[in-house]
Amino acid sequence: MAKEFTGLSDAERSEIGILLQRDCSLREIATALGRSPNTVSYEVKKNSVDGMYDPVKAKAKSRTARRSRRYQWRKIEHNPELRALVIEKLSPPNHWSPDAIAGFLKHEQTLLPTVGKDQIYAWLYSAYGQPYCQHLLSQRYKPKHRSKDKTARVMIPDRASITERPQTVEDRQEPGHWEGDTVVSGKRTRSKAALAVTQERTTRLIGAMLIPNLKPESFTRATNGMLAGKLSLTLSLDNGIENKQHKDISSATGVAVFFCDPYSSYQKGGVENANKMLRRYLPKGCDLSKYTQAQVDQFVTTINSKPRRCLGYKSALQLAEEKGVI
């Protein structure tokens, strides 16, 4: 694993100044500090006055730059029009992500100053933006730390491993490769109702259909319905019991079905992210039997119509039409 780069410390800048006074070469200084010669060369060039390196000036500039980066979010708070636009796009019914807002500001308009997604997140996590964190897809007020891998579980019979998928699926260049998953009702509701979800890997087009339970027959019927009439080459699933009838999906749609490794949901991260976006409208713990298919269709249409950075700020619907997926 590559070593993570860290900026020069004040002590290293003082050492550079001392070694330069001793007529050491930049490569010798880099060796002494355990740094790249390019790092030392850039530091000396950036902080030299009349050809002389000034470590005091270098330290002051570094502190100023750190302080400036720390408060980049103030650009939003100090510009009422920019602040209003960010809030409008975050809030219902738009539900844009900070990344989509940043892309819109950069590519679609010229009247307001641009801000990056990191600046928007920094503003949201500040005291000024906290009230609007509820509009984030995760509804979190700070980043979530992920747990370690879990132990293995029983495999699906006659399954083909995801490692056997064609390389064209991994590249996301060829349309027609899908991922599937389910969203379930909260345990406290004692409801068996669930949601079958699919997402096309290239266009990120999402499909979702309510099912009465997680029986293989229900999931198979819903998946066949969502793939019908669409360009479908492969389908990637996890090892849930609802996927037991994967051969029936292949027979009905012609797709080749592949299965993730146990407890490796990241191998079908596209549909996992689709579930996360759907959870904005179908929160965890809810009873999915309380919703209608018409409501779910509206949620899906809203998601598929939003600009996405990964799609060059096009919507999934727009790209799916261009690629011939629908």
VENQUI-V617860 format. One record per helix or strand of 2 or more residues. SS is the DSSP state (@ for helix, = for strand). FROM is the first residue (numbers start at 1). TO is the last residue. If there is no record, write none. Layout:
# VENQUI-V617860
ss: [SS;SS]
from: [FROM;FROM]
to: [TO;TO]
This chain:
# VENQUI-V617860
ss: [@;@;@;=;=;@;@;@;@;@;@;@;@;=;@;=;=;@;=;@;@;=;@;@;@;@;@]
from: [10;26;37;48;52;55;74;80;98;117;130;162;167;177;187;194;206;216;234;241;246;256;265;288;293;309;316]
to: [21;33;46;49;53;70;77;90;107;125;135;164;171;184;189;200;211;227;237;243;253;259;278;290;304;311;323]
